[in-house]
């Protein structure tokens, strides 16, 4: 049986690599979220907290019509032409 020994520097380097990969995945996920969704919140406090978490460029709107001030609604963005083209394709398939 062969044992492999790693130095402290090797282990720290491995940990840093894992941390870097996790941060990259988190940043990628957040970037994807802000491109696909807009956010509606029920209070200015909630808006500011969300602004701290999401990257710059996120569209966050505060609405007095949301009952729960800590509730966050993520509204999916889509292009109306995608919806129209989808309906058109459905109707052509039925013919």
mmCIF file of the C-alpha atoms, coordinates in Angstrom:
data_MODEL
# 
_entry.id   MODEL 
# 
loop_
_atom_site.group_PDB 
_atom_site.id 
_atom_site.type_symbol 
_atom_site.label_atom_id 
_atom_site.label_alt_id 
_atom_site.label_comp_id 
_atom_site.label_asym_id 
_atom_site.label_entity_id 
_atom_site.label_seq_id 
_atom_site.pdbx_PDB_ins_code 
_atom_site.Cartn_x 
_atom_site.Cartn_y 
_atom_site.Cartn_z 
_atom_site.occupancy 
_atom_site.B_iso_or_equiv 
_atom_site.pdbx_formal_charge 
_atom_site.auth_seq_id 
_atom_site.auth_comp_id 
_atom_site.auth_asym_id 
_atom_site.auth_atom_id 
_atom_site.pdbx_PDB_model_num 
ATOM 1  C CA . UNK A 1 1  ? 0.000   0.000  0.000   1.00 0.00 ? 1  UNK A CA 1 
ATOM 2  C CA . UNK A 1 2  ? 1.420   3.351  -1.057  1.00 0.00 ? 2  UNK A CA 1 
ATOM 3  C CA . UNK A 1 3  ? 0.748   6.506  0.918   1.00 0.00 ? 3  UNK A CA 1 
ATOM 4  C CA . UNK A 1 4  ? 0.830   9.932  -0.644  1.00 0.00 ? 4  UNK A CA 1 
ATOM 5  C CA . UNK A 1 5  ? 1.779   12.772 1.626   1.00 0.00 ? 5  UNK A CA 1 
ATOM 6  C CA . UNK A 1 6  ? 0.827   16.336 0.853   1.00 0.00 ? 6  UNK A CA 1 
ATOM 7  C CA . UNK A 1 7  ? 2.438   19.426 2.290   1.00 0.00 ? 7  UNK A CA 1 
ATOM 8  C CA . UNK A 1 8  ? 0.439   22.092 4.072   1.00 0.00 ? 8  UNK A CA 1 
ATOM 9  C CA . UNK A 1 9  ? 1.076   24.371 1.092   1.00 0.00 ? 9  UNK A CA 1 
ATOM 10 C CA . UNK A 1 10 ? -0.422  21.768 -1.272  1.00 0.00 ? 10 UNK A CA 1 
ATOM 11 C CA . UNK A 1 11 ? -3.510  21.441 0.923   1.00 0.00 ? 11 UNK A CA 1 
ATOM 12 C CA . UNK A 1 12 ? -3.932  25.212 1.218   1.00 0.00 ? 12 UNK A CA 1 
ATOM 13 C CA . UNK A 1 13 ? -3.571  25.540 -2.541  1.00 0.00 ? 13 UNK A CA 1 
ATOM 14 C CA . UNK A 1 14 ? -6.276  22.889 -3.014  1.00 0.00 ? 14 UNK A CA 1 
ATOM 15 C CA . UNK A 1 15 ? -8.592  24.690 -0.595  1.00 0.00 ? 15 UNK A CA 1 
ATOM 16 C CA . UNK A 1 16 ? -8.032  28.003 -2.398  1.00 0.00 ? 16 UNK A CA 1 
ATOM 17 C CA . UNK A 1 17 ? -8.802  26.336 -5.725  1.00 0.00 ? 17 UNK A CA 1 
ATOM 18 C CA . UNK A 1 18 ? -12.079 24.951 -4.356  1.00 0.00 ? 18 UNK A CA 1 
ATOM 19 C CA . UNK A 1 19 ? -13.018 28.356 -2.899  1.00 0.00 ? 19 UNK A CA 1 
ATOM 20 C CA . UNK A 1 20 ? -12.231 30.058 -6.231  1.00 0.00 ? 20 UNK A CA 1 
ATOM 21 C CA . UNK A 1 21 ? -14.344 27.516 -8.169  1.00 0.00 ? 21 UNK A CA 1 
ATOM 22 C CA . UNK A 1 22 ? -17.261 27.979 -5.741  1.00 0.00 ? 22 UNK A CA 1 
ATOM 23 C CA . UNK A 1 23 ? -17.054 31.767 -6.130  1.00 0.00 ? 23 UNK A CA 1 
ATOM 24 C CA . UNK A 1 24 ? -17.006 31.455 -9.921  1.00 0.00 ? 24 UNK A CA 1 
ATOM 25 C CA . UNK A 1 25 ? -20.103 29.215 -9.854  1.00 0.00 ? 25 UNK A CA 1 
ATOM 26 C CA . UNK A 1 26 ? -21.879 31.651 -7.526  1.00 0.00 ? 26 UNK A CA 1 
ATOM 27 C CA . UNK A 1 27 ? -21.012 34.646 -9.730  1.00 0.00 ? 27 UNK A CA 1 
ATOM 28 C CA . UNK A 1 28 ? -22.157 32.789 -12.841 1.00 0.00 ? 28 UNK A CA 1 
ATOM 29 C CA . UNK A 1 29 ? -25.443 31.812 -11.184 1.00 0.00 ? 29 UNK A CA 1 
ATOM 30 C CA . UNK A 1 30 ? -26.072 35.382 -9.998  1.00 0.00 ? 30 UNK A CA 1 
ATOM 31 C CA . UNK A 1 31 ? -25.274 36.795 -13.444 1.00 0.00 ? 31 UNK A CA 1 
ATOM 32 C CA . UNK A 1 32 ? -27.728 34.328 -14.974 1.00 0.00 ? 32 UNK A CA 1 
ATOM 33 C CA . UNK A 1 33 ? -30.394 35.288 -12.420 1.00 0.00 ? 33 UNK A CA 1 
ATOM 34 C CA . UNK A 1 34 ? -30.174 39.006 -13.151 1.00 0.00 ? 34 UNK A CA 1 
ATOM 35 C CA . UNK A 1 35 ? -30.348 38.451 -16.904 1.00 0.00 ? 35 UNK A CA 1 
ATOM 36 C CA . UNK A 1 36 ? -33.403 36.170 -16.643 1.00 0.00 ? 36 UNK A CA 1 
ATOM 37 C CA . UNK A 1 37 ? -35.386 37.883 -13.852 1.00 0.00 ? 37 UNK A CA 1 
ATOM 38 C CA . UNK A 1 38 ? -36.550 41.226 -12.518 1.00 0.00 ? 38 UNK A CA 1 
ATOM 39 C CA . UNK A 1 39 ? -37.356 41.521 -8.820  1.00 0.00 ? 39 UNK A CA 1 
ATOM 40 C CA . UNK A 1 40 ? -40.294 43.117 -7.015  1.00 0.00 ? 40 UNK A CA 1 
ATOM 41 C CA . UNK A 1 41 ? -40.063 43.641 -3.258  1.00 0.00 ? 41 UNK A CA 1 
ATOM 42 C CA . UNK A 1 42 ? -42.425 44.990 -0.613  1.00 0.00 ? 42 UNK A CA 1 
ATOM 43 C CA . UNK A 1 43 ? -40.150 47.414 1.232   1.00 0.00 ? 43 UNK A CA 1 
ATOM 44 C CA . UNK A 1 44 ? -37.159 49.675 0.698   1.00 0.00 ? 44 UNK A CA 1 
ATOM 45 C CA . UNK A 1 45 ? -35.261 47.740 3.364   1.00 0.00 ? 45 UNK A CA 1 
ATOM 46 C CA . UNK A 1 46 ? -35.787 44.509 1.429   1.00 0.00 ? 46 UNK A CA 1 
ATOM 47 C CA . UNK A 1 47 ? -34.695 46.250 -1.771  1.00 0.00 ? 47 UNK A CA 1 
ATOM 48 C CA . UNK A 1 48 ? -31.447 47.444 -0.187  1.00 0.00 ? 48 UNK A CA 1 
ATOM 49 C CA . UNK A 1 49 ? -30.699 44.004 1.270   1.00 0.00 ? 49 UNK A CA 1 
ATOM 50 C CA . UNK A 1 50 ? -31.310 42.399 -2.137  1.00 0.00 ? 50 UNK A CA 1 
ATOM 51 C CA . UNK A 1 51 ? -29.060 44.993 -3.764  1.00 0.00 ? 51 UNK A CA 1 
ATOM 52 C CA . UNK A 1 52 ? -26.267 43.878 -1.407  1.00 0.00 ? 52 UNK A CA 1 
ATOM 53 C CA . UNK A 1 53 ? -26.633 40.259 -2.547  1.00 0.00 ? 53 UNK A CA 1 
ATOM 54 C CA . UNK A 1 54 ? -27.216 40.637 -6.284  1.00 0.00 ? 54 UNK A CA 1 
ATOM 55 C CA . UNK A 1 55 ? -24.594 42.001 -8.662  1.00 0.00 ? 55 UNK A CA 1 
ATOM 56 C CA . UNK A 1 56 ? -24.878 45.489 -10.101 1.00 0.00 ? 56 UNK A CA 1 
ATOM 57 C CA . UNK A 1 57 ? -27.393 45.665 -12.926 1.00 0.00 ? 57 UNK A CA 1 
ATOM 58 C CA . UNK A 1 58 ? -30.213 43.782 -11.206 1.00 0.00 ? 58 UNK A CA 1 
ATOM 59 C CA . UNK A 1 59 ? -33.591 45.418 -11.726 1.00 0.00 ? 59 UNK A CA 1 
ATOM 60 C CA . UNK A 1 60 ? -35.276 45.678 -8.302  1.00 0.00 ? 60 UNK A CA 1 
ATOM 61 C CA . UNK A 1 61 ? -38.581 47.499 -7.908  1.00 0.00 ? 61 UNK A CA 1 
ATOM 62 C CA . UNK A 1 62 ? -40.211 48.331 -4.589  1.00 0.00 ? 62 UNK A CA 1 
ATOM 63 C CA . UNK A 1 63 ? -44.024 48.063 -4.658  1.00 0.00 ? 63 UNK A CA 1 
ATOM 64 C CA . UNK A 1 64 ? -46.479 49.168 -1.971  1.00 0.00 ? 64 UNK A CA 1 
ATOM 65 C CA . UNK A 1 65 ? -48.892 46.480 -3.221  1.00 0.00 ? 65 UNK A CA 1 
ATOM 66 C CA . UNK A 1 66 ? -46.909 43.578 -1.786  1.00 0.00 ? 66 UNK A CA 1 
ATOM 67 C CA . UNK A 1 67 ? -48.381 42.640 1.586   1.00 0.00 ? 67 UNK A CA 1 
ATOM 68 C CA . UNK A 1 68 ? -45.332 40.988 3.139   1.00 0.00 ? 68 UNK A CA 1 
ATOM 69 C CA . UNK A 1 69 ? -42.412 43.467 3.330   1.00 0.00 ? 69 UNK A CA 1 
ATOM 70 C CA . UNK A 1 70 ? -39.856 40.634 3.305   1.00 0.00 ? 70 UNK A CA 1 
ATOM 71 C CA . UNK A 1 71 ? -41.337 38.876 0.243   1.00 0.00 ? 71 UNK A CA 1 
ATOM 72 C CA . UNK A 1 72 ? -39.352 38.912 -3.002  1.00 0.00 ? 72 UNK A CA 1 
ATOM 73 C CA . UNK A 1 73 ? -40.997 38.162 -6.338  1.00 0.00 ? 73 UNK A CA 1 
ATOM 74 C CA . UNK A 1 74 ? -38.738 37.108 -9.185  1.00 0.00 ? 74 UNK A CA 1 
ATOM 75 C CA . UNK A 1 75 ? -40.438 37.927 -12.476 1.00 0.00 ? 75 UNK A CA 1 
ATOM 76 C CA . UNK A 1 76 ? -39.137 35.912 -15.446 1.00 0.00 ? 76 UNK A CA 1 
ATOM 77 C CA . UNK A 1 77 ? -38.162 38.073 -18.410 1.00 0.00 ? 77 UNK A CA 1 
ATOM 78 C CA . UNK A 1 78 ? -38.973 36.989 -21.913 1.00 0.00 ? 78 UNK A CA 1 
ATOM 79 C CA . UNK A 1 79 ? -39.219 38.573 -25.312 1.00 0.00 ? 79 UNK A CA 1 
ATOM 80 C CA . UNK A 1 80 ? -42.781 38.928 -26.599 1.00 0.00 ? 80 UNK A CA 1 
ATOM 81 C CA . UNK A 1 81 ? -41.662 37.709 -30.030 1.00 0.00 ? 81 UNK A CA 1 
ATOM 82 C CA . UNK A 1 82 ? -40.770 34.341 -28.447 1.00 0.00 ? 82 UNK A CA 1 
ATOM 83 C CA . UNK A 1 83 ? -44.325 34.098 -27.138 1.00 0.00 ? 83 UNK A CA 1 
ATOM 84 C CA . UNK A 1 84 ? -45.850 35.135 -30.465 1.00 0.00 ? 84 UNK A CA 1 
ATOM 85 C CA . UNK A 1 85 ? -43.637 32.773 -32.460 1.00 0.00 ? 85 UNK A CA 1 
ATOM 86 C CA . UNK A 1 86 ? -44.506 29.922 -30.071 1.00 0.00 ? 86 UNK A CA 1 
ATOM 87 C CA . UNK A 1 87 ? -48.251 30.549 -30.512 1.00 0.00 ? 87 UNK A CA 1 
ATOM 88 C CA . UNK A 1 88 ? -47.839 30.821 -34.262 1.00 0.00 ? 88 UNK A CA 1 
ATOM 89 C CA . UNK A 1 89 ? -45.967 27.491 -34.385 1.00 0.00 ? 89 UNK A CA 1 
ATOM 90 C CA . UNK A 1 90 ? -48.685 25.836 -32.261 1.00 0.00 ? 90 UNK A CA 1 
ATOM 91 C CA . UNK A 1 91 ? -51.443 27.054 -34.566 1.00 0.00 ? 91 UNK A CA 1 
ATOM 92 C CA . UNK A 1 92 ? -49.554 25.883 -37.662 1.00 0.00 ? 92 UNK A CA 1 
ATOM 93 C CA . UNK A 1 93 ? -49.087 22.442 -36.106 1.00 0.00 ? 93 UNK A CA 1 
ATOM 94 C CA . UNK A 1 94 ? -52.851 22.166 -35.534 1.00 0.00 ? 94 UNK A CA 1 
ATOM 95 C CA . UNK A 1 95 ? -53.638 22.895 -39.187 1.00 0.00 ? 95 UNK A CA 1 
# 
